[in-house]
């Protein structure tokens, strides 16, 4: 199947509705990292006002009465500042702690954390910093450290990710790294917001479908845009992230293994499944899932399944915390 070009995607009738206008309950810019190379501003939003505190990329907007979901842009991304300095996953975790303290999310066993890819690395560092505040720790498609198989294709792939590309090449490379080919080619299966979605601005005619999952992904990437400097600095942070077996065991002891889930897909071309198996080996989590055919971004590829899994893990963490 020949995918649409960036120009063709941008001309799609669905393109103006690619980004959903979900209105947060709270939002702001918080200066952080004073004395750590800052201050720099971190953009954050809280969706929902429920009692269960969840840090996640996205979690059904319809659950706002039960969950308060924090989403934020790491340094170097989105509406946050993009200073040119050495980034690390541990420093980004410290940025997040400052946001959490600002929100008053500082109670014992109060936080449900969901992190994938580099976000999962930051989640590991967060668990090192504040293990007593974590109710559940959910790591997906991430690694304790990026390992090399030694193959020429893996080496060139990782080096190639850091080379300048056209927008077209960048989007295609990211798509193929994150998703199986069959899913990219399939008809757009996103669960679109509707008139019953709380705090969501519905455009005239409603949110429209693209011709394929790839076209929707490409449209969102075009709309979001990325800072080149921020991307490279974040890539360096992910590349240098490292947790030893001893550190992972200590992390699991302090958070509590029944509170931890590790999820990885067999079709993850960005961070191969061997990394997830390594995390499972040393963390010995309460729940370990190796999902056949899953790529690097379960929230997109299997949205409902992933949200239900995350909801299940939140329930486990709440029960273990006596709530």
C-alpha positions in Angstrom: 0.0 0.0 0.0 1.3 3.5 -0.9 0.8 5.9 1.9 -0.4 9.4 1.3 2.3 12.1 1.2 2.4 14.9 3.8 0.9 17.2 1.3 -2.0 14.8 0.5 -2.7 14.3 4.2 -2.8 18.0 4.8 -5.4 18.3 2.1 -7.7 15.7 3.6 -11.2 16.9 4.7 -10.4 15.4 8.1 -7.1 17.3 8.6 -8.6 20.3 10.4 -10.0 17.9 13.0 -6.8 15.9 13.6 -6.2 17.4 17.0 -9.1 17.0 19.5 -10.0 20.1 21.5 -10.2 18.5 25.0 -10.5 21.2 27.6 -8.5 20.6 30.8 -9.8 21.2 34.3 -6.6 23.0 35.2 -3.5 24.0 33.3 -0.4 26.1 33.6 3.3 26.8 33.1 5.5 26.0 36.1 9.0 27.3 36.5 11.2 24.4 37.6 14.8 23.4 37.9 16.1 26.5 39.8 19.7 25.6 40.6 19.6 22.7 38.1 20.2 24.7 34.9 16.9 26.6 35.1 14.5 28.0 35.8 12.6 26.6 32.8 8.9 26.4 32.3 7.1 23.1 32.2 3.6 23.0 30.5 1.1 20.9 32.4 -2.7 20.0 32.3 -5.0 18.1 34.6 -8.0 16.4 32.9 -10.7 15.4 35.3 -11.3 16.1 38.9 -11.7 12.6 40.3 -9.9 11.2 43.4 -7.6 8.8 41.6 -4.4 10.6 40.6 -2.9 9.3 37.3 0.2 10.5 35.4 -0.3 9.5 31.8 -0.1 10.5 28.2 -3.8 10.0 27.7 -6.6 8.3 29.5 -10.2 8.4 28.4 -11.6 11.9 28.8 -14.9 10.4 29.8 -13.6 9.2 33.2 -13.1 12.6 34.7 -15.4 11.9 37.7 -13.2 9.1 38.8 -9.7 10.2 37.7 -7.5 13.3 37.7 -5.1 12.8 34.9 -1.9 14.8 34.7 -0.3 15.2 31.2 2.7 17.4 30.7 5.4 18.3 28.2 8.9 17.3 29.2 11.6 19.9 28.8 12.4 20.1 25.1 8.9 19.3 23.9 5.5 20.9 23.2 4.8 24.1 25.1 7.6 23.6 27.6 10.9 25.4 27.4 13.6 23.9 25.2 16.9 25.0 26.8 20.1 23.9 25.1 21.8 22.0 27.8 22.5 18.3 28.8 19.2 16.5 29.4 18.8 13.4 31.4 15.9 11.2 32.4 16.7 11.8 36.1 16.5 15.6 35.7 13.2 15.3 33.8 11.9 13.2 36.7 12.9 16.0 39.1 11.0 18.4 36.9 8.0 16.2 37.2 8.3 16.0 41.0 8.2 19.8 41.2 5.0 19.8 39.1 3.5 17.2 41.4 4.4 19.2 44.5 2.9 22.3 42.9 -0.4 20.4 42.4 -0.4 19.1 45.9 -0.1 15.5 44.7 2.2 14.6 47.5 0.4 12.0 49.6 1.6 8.6 50.4 0.7 6.0 47.8 -1.3 8.6 45.9 0.2 8.4 42.4 -0.6 6.0 39.5 2.2 6.4 37.0 2.0 5.3 33.3 5.1 5.8 31.2 6.1 4.5 27.8 9.3 4.7 25.8 11.4 7.6 27.2 8.4 8.3 29.5 8.9 4.9 31.0 12.5 5.7 31.6 11.5 8.9 33.4 8.9 6.8 35.4 11.7 4.6 36.6 13.6 7.6 37.8 10.5 9.0 39.4 10.1 5.7 41.3 13.7 6.0 42.6 13.0 9.6 43.8 9.6 9.1 45.4 8.8 5.4 45.8 6.6 5.9 48.8 4.2 8.2 46.8 3.5 5.6 44.1 0.4 3.5 44.2 1.0 1.8 40.8 3.9 1.9 38.4 3.1 0.9 34.8 6.0 0.7 32.4 5.3 0.0 28.7 7.5 -0.3 25.7 10.5 1.0 27.6 13.9 -0.1 28.8 16.3 -0.1 31.8 19.0 0.8 29.2 19.0 0.7 25.4 20.9 -2.5 24.4 22.6 -3.2 21.1 22.3 -6.5 19.4 25.3 -5.6 17.4 23.5 -5.9 14.1 24.3 -3.5 11.3 20.7 -2.7 10.7 20.1 -1.8 14.4 23.2 0.4 14.5 22.3 2.3 11.3 18.7 2.6 12.4 19.7 4.3 15.7 22.2 6.5 14.0 19.8 7.4 11.3 17.2 8.6 13.9 19.6 11.4 14.8 20.3 12.5 11.2 18.3 15.5 9.8 15.4 14.4 7.7 12.6 15.9 5.7 9.2 16.0 7.4 8.0 13.3 5.1 10.9 11.0 5.9 10.7 11.8 9.6 7.0 10.9 9.9 7.4 7.7 7.9 10.4 6.5 9.9 8.6 7.2 13.2 5.4 5.5 12.0 7.3 2.3 11.0 9.2 2.3 14.2 6.1 2.6 16.3 3.4 0.5 14.5 3.1 -2.7 12.6 2.6 -2.3 8.8 -0.8 -3.9 8.9 -2.1 -1.5 11.5 -0.8 1.5 9.5 -2.5 0.3 6.4 -5.8 -0.4 8.1 -8.8 2.0 8.1 -8.7 4.7 10.7 -10.0 3.1 13.9 -9.6 5.9 16.4 -12.3 6.3 19.0 -13.4 9.8 18.1 -14.9 12.3 20.6 -18.6 13.0 20.2 -21.3 15.2 21.6 -21.3 13.1 24.8 -17.6 13.6 25.5 -17.2 16.0 28.4 -15.3 19.3 28.0 -14.6 18.7 24.4 -15.2 21.3 21.7 -16.9 19.7 18.7 -16.2 21.2 15.3 -18.9 21.8 12.8 -19.6 18.5 11.2 -17.9 16.6 14.0 -14.5 14.9 14.1 -13.7 13.2 10.8 -12.0 10.0 9.8 -8.9 9.7 7.7 -8.5 7.0 5.1 -6.0 5.0 7.2 -4.4 4.8 10.6 -1.2 6.1 9.0 -2.9 9.2 7.6 -4.3 10.0 11.1 -0.8 9.6 12.7 0.8 11.7 10.0 -1.8 14.4 10.4 -1.2 14.6 14.1 2.6 14.7 13.7 2.2 17.6 11.2 0.0 19.5 13.6 2.1 19.0 16.6 5.5 19.8 15.1 8.7 19.1 17.0 11.7 21.2 18.1 14.8 19.7 16.4 17.0 20.7 19.3 14.6 19.4 21.8 14.3 16.1 20.0 18.1 15.6 19.8 18.5 16.5 23.5 15.8 14.1 24.6 17.3 11.4 22.4 20.6 11.8 24.2 18.8 11.5 27.6 17.1 8.3 26.5 20.4 7.0 25.1 22.2 7.5 28.3 19.5 6.2 30.6 20.7 3.3 32.6 19.3 1.2 35.5 21.4 -1.7 36.7 19.9 -5.0 37.8 20.6 -4.0 41.4 18.9 -0.6 41.0 15.9 -2.3 39.4 15.6 -4.8 42.3 15.9 -2.0 44.8 13.3 0.1 43.0 10.9 -2.9 43.0 11.5 -3.5 46.7 10.7 0.1 47.6 7.7 0.6 45.3 6.4 -3.0 45.9 6.3 -5.6 43.1 2.5 -6.2 43.2 2.1 -2.5 42.3 4.3 -2.8 39.1 3.3 -3.8 35.6 5.6 -4.2 32.6 4.1 -4.3 29.1 5.9 -4.8 25.9 4.9 -5.7 22.3 6.5 -8.3 20.1 6.2 -6.0 17.1 8.0 -3.0 18.8 10.6 -1.9 16.2 11.6 1.1 18.3 12.6 -0.6 21.5 12.7 -4.4 20.8 10.8 -6.8 23.1 14.0 -8.1 24.7 14.2 -4.8 26.7 10.8 -5.5 28.2 11.8 -9.1 29.1 14.9 -7.7 30.8 12.8 -5.4 32.9 10.5 -8.3 33.8 13.5 -10.4 34.8 14.8 -7.9 37.3 11.7 -6.1 38.5 9.6 -9.3 38.9 6.5 -7.2 38.6 3.0 -8.2 39.8 1.9 -8.2 36.2 4.0 -8.9 33.1 2.5 -8.7 29.6 4.2 -9.6 26.4 1.6 -8.8 23.8 1.8 -10.5 20.4 1.7 -8.1 17.5 1.8 -4.9 19.6 4.1 -2.1 18.5 5.6 0.8 20.4 2.5 2.9 21.1 -0.3 0.8 22.6 -2.4 3.9 23.4 -2.9 4.4 19.7 -2.8 0.9 18.4 -5.1 -0.7 21.0 -6.7 2.3 22.8 -9.6 0.6 24.6 -7.6 -2.5 25.6 -4.8 -0.3 26.9 -7.1 2.0 28.9 -8.9 -1.0 30.4 -5.5 -2.5 31.4 -4.5 0.7 33.0 -7.8 1.0 34.8 -7.3 -2.5 36.1 -3.8 -1.6 37.4 -5.1 1.5 39.1 -7.7 -0.6 40.9 -5.0 -2.9 42.1 -2.9 0.0 43.4 -5.9 1.5 45.1 -6.7 -1.8 46.8 -3.1 -2.3 48.0 -3.2 1.3 49.4 -6.4 0.5 51.4 -8.8 2.5 49.3 
